Amino acid sequence: MRESLRSKIIEVCEKKMALKGDNVGLSFYAFFANKNDDPDLLMEAATWWIETHKLDHFEKALKIKAMIVAGN
């Protein structure tokens, strides 16, 4: 996964947790605007989320951040 996407995921997870607490859930769509302006990046996130890690549609932001920080 490219570093810019890793940074964006961490940023979004931290922001969501700051607003709603450590128990907040999110999907990979949370890392993108409501328009498909970078389909390659969206597919990269979807592949990591769905194919590589077989995550549920919604996961805890704390879990996702920990996975990214650990290099998964």
C-alpha positions in Angstrom: 0.0 0.0 0.0 1.4 3.4 -0.9 2.5 5.7 1.9 0.0 8.4 1.1 -2.9 6.0 1.6 -1.4 4.7 4.9 -1.1 8.3 6.1 -4.7 9.1 5.1 -6.1 6.0 6.9 -4.2 6.9 10.1 -5.4 10.5 9.9 -9.1 9.5 9.3 -9.0 6.9 12.1 -7.6 9.4 14.5 -10.1 12.0 13.6 -13.1 9.6 13.9 -11.8 8.3 17.3 -11.3 11.8 18.6 -14.9 12.7 17.6 -16.7 9.5 18.5 -14.4 7.5 20.8 -12.2 4.4 20.4 -15.3 2.2 19.7 -16.2 4.0 16.4 -16.5 1.8 13.3 -15.8 2.8 9.7 -15.6 1.3 6.2 -12.9 1.8 3.7 -15.1 4.4 2.0 -14.4 6.7 4.9 -11.0 7.4 3.4 -12.4 9.0 0.3 -14.7 11.8 -0.8 -18.2 11.1 -2.0 -17.0 11.0 -5.6 -14.7 8.6 -7.4 -11.9 10.9 -8.3 -9.1 8.4 -7.8 -10.3 4.9 -8.8 -6.9 3.3 -8.5 -6.4 4.4 -4.9 -10.0 3.3 -4.1 -9.3 -0.1 -5.5 -6.0 -0.3 -3.6 -7.9 0.4 -0.3 -10.7 -2.1 -1.3 -8.2 -4.8 -2.1 -6.3 -4.3 1.2 -9.6 -4.3 3.1 -11.6 -7.0 1.3 -9.2 -9.4 -0.4 -6.1 -9.2 1.7 -7.5 -9.0 5.2 -11.1 -10.2 4.6 -12.4 -7.5 6.9 -16.1 -6.9 7.5 -17.8 -3.9 5.9 -17.5 -1.9 9.1 -14.5 -2.3 11.4 -13.3 -0.4 14.5 -11.1 2.5 13.6 -8.7 1.5 16.4 -8.2 -1.9 14.8 -7.6 -0.5 11.3 -5.1 2.1 12.6 -3.3 -0.6 14.6 -3.0 -2.8 11.4 -1.7 0.1 9.3 0.9 1.1 12.0 2.0 -2.5 12.3 2.6 -2.6 8.5 -0.2 -5.0 7.6 
